[in-house]
Amino acid sequence: MDRSRTNVLRKACMVLVACALALVTTTGLAACGGKSDEDQVKDYVTSYLDTFKNLDDSVADSVEDQLASDSDISQYVQDGTIDVNEFLDHTLGRFDYKIDSVSVDGDQAEVLATVSNPDVSAALSAASQDVYSMDADELESIYVNEGESGIVKKMFELYYEEVDDADVEELGQITIKLQKGDDGWEFASDDDSETQISNLVFG
């Protein structure tokens, strides 16, 4: 059972990471206009970061569609092991940010923002340890009766407990780069803020 347990836990970790990566590709932005460049840039970035802070059904639907199309993860979406809304609520339900500075230089802009959230990576690690610490007979029973889906579901439950118990903390500062085009401000070609956010929140 030890080898099977290791493989199942690894797959569960992959599922969680895949959820995270799916999320950061679904952000949508509202157009800005009629204001100073500084205000337009701030509005643009606020709309972007609010996507993480104020999750709605369209975000959850987009995440679920991406997960359902992944051959390694789709079974967990289809059988109800992964509830996307529940995952997002526990993982980013307390996400917050503050814009530290906005600087505009011609058609280039840079925004510094501090991101706050419970430490998801630490919660996931703790959940892994929680599973390893479970009574062997109980874990064996779950595996025999429910297969890998049962183990994955149990790990998600333990992860939710761990992340809910964690305090919100400032995880670090991100740099968002923008450029002004014919249609207004947009992300610069070398902006990697999604990767920065993912690295801070999910480790």
C-alpha positions as CSV (number, residue, x, y, z in Angstrom):
1,M,0.0,0.0,0.0
2,D,2.9,2.4,0.6
3,R,3.8,2.6,-3.0
4,S,0.2,3.0,-4.1
5,R,-0.3,5.7,-1.5
6,T,2.8,7.6,-2.7
7,N,1.5,7.5,-6.3
8,V,-2.0,8.6,-5.3
9,L,-0.7,11.5,-3.2
10,R,1.6,12.6,-6.1
11,K,-1.4,12.6,-8.4
12,A,-3.5,14.5,-5.9
13,C,-0.8,17.2,-5.7
14,M,-0.7,17.3,-9.5
15,V,-4.5,17.8,-9.5
16,L,-4.2,20.7,-7.1
17,V,-1.4,22.4,-9.1
18,A,-3.4,21.9,-12.3
19,C,-6.4,23.7,-10.7
20,A,-4.1,26.6,-9.8
21,L,-2.6,26.8,-13.3
22,A,-6.0,26.6,-14.9
23,L,-7.2,29.5,-12.7
24,V,-4.5,32.0,-13.6
25,T,-5.3,31.6,-17.3
26,T,-8.9,32.6,-17.0
27,T,-8.6,36.3,-16.0
28,G,-10.5,38.8,-18.0
29,L,-10.2,42.6,-18.0
30,A,-12.5,45.5,-18.4
31,A,-11.6,48.3,-20.8
32,C,-10.7,51.6,-19.4
33,G,-10.9,55.1,-20.9
34,G,-11.5,58.8,-20.3
35,K,-9.0,59.0,-17.4
36,S,-5.4,59.9,-16.9
37,D,-2.8,57.2,-17.9
38,E,-2.1,56.6,-14.2
39,D,-5.8,56.0,-13.4
40,Q,-6.3,53.8,-16.5
41,V,-3.3,51.7,-15.5
42,K,-4.6,51.4,-11.9
43,D,-8.1,50.5,-13.1
44,Y,-6.7,47.9,-15.5
45,V,-4.6,46.2,-12.8
46,T,-7.4,46.4,-10.2
47,S,-9.7,44.6,-12.7
48,Y,-7.1,42.0,-13.2
49,L,-6.4,41.3,-9.5
50,D,-10.1,41.5,-8.6
51,T,-10.6,38.4,-10.8
52,F,-8.7,36.5,-8.2
53,K,-10.4,38.3,-5.3
54,N,-14.0,38.2,-6.5
55,L,-14.4,34.8,-8.1
56,D,-17.6,34.3,-10.0
57,D,-19.3,31.4,-11.8
58,S,-17.8,32.3,-15.1
59,V,-14.3,31.8,-13.7
60,A,-15.3,28.5,-12.0
61,D,-16.9,27.3,-15.3
62,S,-13.8,28.1,-17.2
63,V,-11.5,26.4,-14.7
64,E,-13.8,23.3,-14.8
65,D,-13.8,23.2,-18.6
66,Q,-10.0,23.2,-18.6
67,L,-9.7,20.5,-16.0
68,A,-12.4,18.4,-17.7
69,S,-10.3,18.4,-20.9
70,D,-7.2,17.1,-19.1
71,S,-7.1,13.3,-19.5
72,D,-5.3,12.8,-16.1
73,I,-7.8,15.0,-14.2
74,S,-11.1,14.7,-16.0
75,Q,-12.2,11.6,-14.1
76,Y,-12.0,13.5,-10.8
77,V,-14.2,16.3,-12.2
78,Q,-16.7,13.9,-13.7
79,D,-17.1,11.7,-10.6
80,G,-17.4,14.7,-8.3
81,T,-14.1,14.2,-6.5
82,I,-13.1,17.8,-7.4
83,D,-15.8,20.5,-6.8
84,V,-14.2,23.4,-8.6
85,N,-16.3,26.0,-6.7
86,E,-15.3,24.5,-3.4
87,F,-11.7,24.3,-4.4
88,L,-11.6,28.0,-5.4
89,D,-13.5,29.1,-2.3
90,H,-11.1,27.4,0.1
91,T,-8.0,28.3,-1.9
92,L,-8.6,31.9,-2.9
93,G,-11.6,32.9,-0.8
94,R,-9.4,35.2,1.3
95,F,-7.1,36.4,-1.5
96,D,-6.3,40.1,-1.2
97,Y,-3.9,42.6,-2.6
98,K,-2.8,46.2,-2.3
99,I,-1.4,48.4,-5.1
100,D,1.8,49.9,-3.8
101,S,2.8,52.1,-6.7
102,V,1.9,53.0,-10.2
103,S,4.5,54.5,-12.6
104,V,4.0,55.6,-16.2
105,D,6.7,56.5,-18.6
106,G,5.4,57.3,-22.0
107,D,3.7,54.2,-23.4
108,Q,5.2,51.9,-20.7
109,A,3.9,51.4,-17.2
110,E,4.8,49.4,-14.1
111,V,2.7,48.5,-11.1
112,L,3.9,47.1,-7.8
113,A,1.3,45.2,-5.8
114,T,1.5,43.1,-2.6
115,V,-0.4,39.8,-2.6
116,S,-2.0,38.3,0.5
117,N,-3.4,34.8,1.0
118,P,-3.1,31.8,3.2
119,D,0.0,29.8,2.4
120,V,-1.5,27.2,0.0
121,S,1.8,25.3,-0.4
122,A,2.2,24.8,3.3
123,A,-1.4,23.7,3.6
124,L,-0.9,21.1,0.9
125,S,2.2,19.8,2.5
126,A,0.4,19.6,5.8
127,A,-2.5,17.7,4.2
128,S,0.0,15.2,2.7
129,Q,1.4,14.6,6.1
130,D,-2.1,14.3,7.5
131,V,-2.9,11.5,5.0
132,Y,0.4,9.7,5.8
133,S,-0.5,9.9,9.5
134,M,-3.9,8.4,9.0
135,D,-4.7,5.0,10.5
136,A,-3.4,2.4,7.9
137,D,-6.6,0.4,8.1
138,E,-8.8,3.5,7.5
139,L,-6.7,4.5,4.5
140,E,-6.7,1.0,3.2
141,S,-10.4,0.8,3.5
142,I,-10.8,4.1,1.5
143,Y,-8.5,2.8,-1.2
144,V,-10.2,-0.6,-1.5
145,N,-13.8,0.8,-1.5
146,E,-13.3,4.0,-3.5
147,G,-9.9,3.6,-5.3
148,E,-7.7,6.6,-6.1
149,S,-10.7,8.9,-6.2
150,G,-11.4,8.2,-2.5
151,I,-7.8,9.0,-1.5
152,V,-7.8,12.1,-3.6
153,K,-11.1,13.2,-2.1
154,K,-9.8,12.6,1.4
155,M,-6.7,14.6,0.7
156,F,-8.8,17.5,-0.6
157,E,-10.9,17.4,2.6
158,L,-7.7,17.5,4.7
159,Y,-6.3,20.3,2.5
160,Y,-9.4,22.4,3.0
161,E,-9.1,22.0,6.8
162,E,-5.5,23.0,6.7
163,V,-5.9,26.0,4.4
164,D,-9.0,27.2,6.4
165,D,-7.0,27.1,9.6
166,A,-4.1,29.0,8.1
167,D,-3.8,32.8,8.7
168,V,-3.8,35.2,5.8
169,E,-0.3,36.6,5.3
170,E,1.5,38.9,2.9
171,L,3.1,36.5,0.5
172,G,5.2,39.0,-1.4
173,Q,5.2,41.7,-4.0
174,I,4.6,41.3,-7.8
175,T,5.5,43.6,-10.7
176,I,3.0,44.1,-13.4
177,K,4.2,45.5,-16.7
178,L,1.9,47.2,-19.2
179,Q,2.2,49.0,-22.5
180,K,-0.1,51.4,-24.3
181,G,-1.3,50.4,-27.7
182,D,-3.9,51.7,-30.2
183,D,-6.7,50.4,-28.0
184,G,-5.3,51.5,-24.7
185,W,-3.3,49.8,-22.0
186,E,-2.6,46.1,-22.1
187,F,-0.1,43.7,-20.6
188,A,3.4,44.2,-21.9
189,S,4.9,41.3,-23.9
190,D,7.4,40.5,-21.1
191,D,4.9,40.7,-18.3
192,D,4.9,37.5,-16.2
193,S,2.6,38.6,-13.4
194,E,0.4,35.5,-13.7
195,T,3.5,33.3,-13.0
196,Q,4.5,35.6,-10.1
197,I,1.1,35.3,-8.5
198,S,1.0,31.5,-9.1
199,N,4.4,31.1,-7.5
200,L,3.5,33.2,-4.5
201,V,0.2,31.7,-3.8
202,F,0.8,28.1,-4.8
203,G,4.5,27.8,-4.1
